[in-house]
Amino acid sequence: MLKTAAQEQLLPGKSLQEKWEFAQNAGYDAIELRAKGDFHFASRLPELKQALKDGVVMPTVCVEMLHFFGAFDDELRRDALAQMKSQLTVIAEIGGLGAQTPASYGMFSRRLPPFEPPRTEEQDREVLLSGLAELGEHARKEGVTLFLEPLNRYEDHMVNRLEQAADLIRETGLDSIKIGIDSYHMNIEESDPAASILANADYIGHAQVSDSNRFQPGAGHLDWPAWLGALHTIGYDGYLAAECRLTGDPVDAVRSIPAFLQRSGA
């Protein structure tokens, strides 16, 4: 049975302790944190340590920044690297597993005008490998994992499929970097999501879930038994972290996710 987590912004409650009480009653096993830029996540350390002391389970964090380590601008790229290092350090301090980030988000898409990015594919790869090596080495020292998330072609032009992420990770040679898969993006980019999970099994370290329309699992047409079955086949024992929009009553929608995933094969 796979474990479920909900990102903190989906859960009702003013504090992490209140959110955790709701999450447990709804059948969740953990809360996935969200980390903004400007070192905001580090400023939450006292809050996070108190929540940990109170029994809140917080294994992972997903970034919520305006720029990422694949940015075109050198200054923005350096800032994103510094932010991610800080987030990896903080999640390590509270005994977590790691931090998830895409290479970029909303920066450029080859599917939209002007269609050609300002960097060549070779230059993109150089930037990505440099950033991953720096972040992966920091993650290794902290004893946590960096989860690289492939996004769909409309949100990122560099890393869209699991095989692309696996290729980059393989070249770094670092075990401290894994793929953070997301069912929504896979639904768009992978011709066979379950087969892609099987093909890249050695590199998968974390999983986020939402349906084909980005709403909560069960609100779209994604083949959940096949997707979850592939995770079982590869022996995945991590969390299924809900990162989604909600349709219908938001509280009912959040509450429905763990039971739906378990019925579907989690």
GITANOR-V857602 format. One record per run of one state. SS is the DSSP state (A for helix, B for strand, O for the rest). FROM is the first residue (numbers start at 0). TO is the last residue. Records with the same first field share a line. If there is no record, write none. Layout:
SS->FROM-TO / FROM-TO
This chain:
O->0-1 / 10-14 / 26-28 / 36-38 / 43-43 / 53-58 / 64-72 / 93-96 / 101-119 / 142-143 / 148-160 / 172-175 / 189-191 / 199-199 / 209-213 / 215-222 / 233-237 / 242-243 / 245-248 / 263-265
B->2-6 / 29-35 / 59-63 / 97-100 / 144-147 / 176-181 / 203-208 / 214-214 / 238-241 / 244-244
A->7-9 / 15-25 / 39-42 / 44-52 / 73-92 / 120-141 / 161-171 / 182-188 / 192-198 / 200-202 / 223-232 / 249-262
